[in-house]
Amino acid sequence: MANLDDLYKWFDENRDSIIANHSDECVLIKNNSVIGYFPNTDAALSAAKRGGFSMGDFIIQDCITEEEDTMMYYNQAVSFGN
């Protein structure tokens, strides 16, 4: 299992080739591999769930340049309540 920081580092090191021709999309990454491209983060997260991915084993990243960079973490330890 790759650490989330390691996955993001791999994305960042390969950003130009990963985001090429995929503007306005999100990329799902696991094990230093692109799993697929999706129209939004919800679709990418649904694909991760369908694939049986465990939270913390993947990242979903907008296909944006380094200047526009934003990182998203999904963690099963987070809960919301009243």
N, C-alpha and C positions, 0 to 999 in steps of 0.2 A: 504494500500500500504506500503510495507516495504521499508525502506531507503536502498540505495545501500550499505552503510557501514554495515548495519545490515545483509543484504543478504550475504555479503562477510564474515562477522563474523560467520554466521551460517555455511557457506561452510567450513571455516577454522576449526571450532570446530568439524565438521563431515568429514573432508577431507579424513581420512584413509578409512572410509567405502564408501564414494562417489567415490573415484578414484580406489578402488580395482577392478582389472580385466578390467580396462578401459584405459590402457596406450595408448598414441597416439590418444586420443579422446578429445573432448570438451564436457562439461556438461552445459546444460541450466537450470538455477535455477530461480524460481519465488515463492514467498510466502513461503519461507523456505522449498521448495520441489524440488526434481529433476524432471524436466519435461521430459528430455531425454538426450541421448548421441549421439554425431554426429562426423563425421570424421574430421570436421574443423569448424572454427568460422563462415565462410560464410553459411554453412549448418545450423548451430545452429541459426544464425540470420534470415535466411529464415523461419525456423520453428517458431520462435517468431513472425515474421510478419504474417505468415499464421494463427497463433493462436490469432491474434488480440492484442498482448501484446503492451502496451504503452512503449515508450522509458523511461527509468528510473525505470521501474517496475521489471526488471530482470537483471541477470548477465550471462555472458558466460565466463566460466573458463576452462583453459586447465587442464586436469587431470594429474597434476604433484605434486610431493612431495613439502613439505614446503621449502626445500632447493632450488628448481627450480622455486619458486613462482613468478607469474606475474598476475596482476589483470588488467582487461579490462573494461572500462566504455563505454557505448553507450549513447549519449546524443543528443536529437533532437535539442538542441540549437546551435550545432556546424554547421557551414556552410562553404563551400569552394567556392572561386570565384577568378576571375582574378583581 
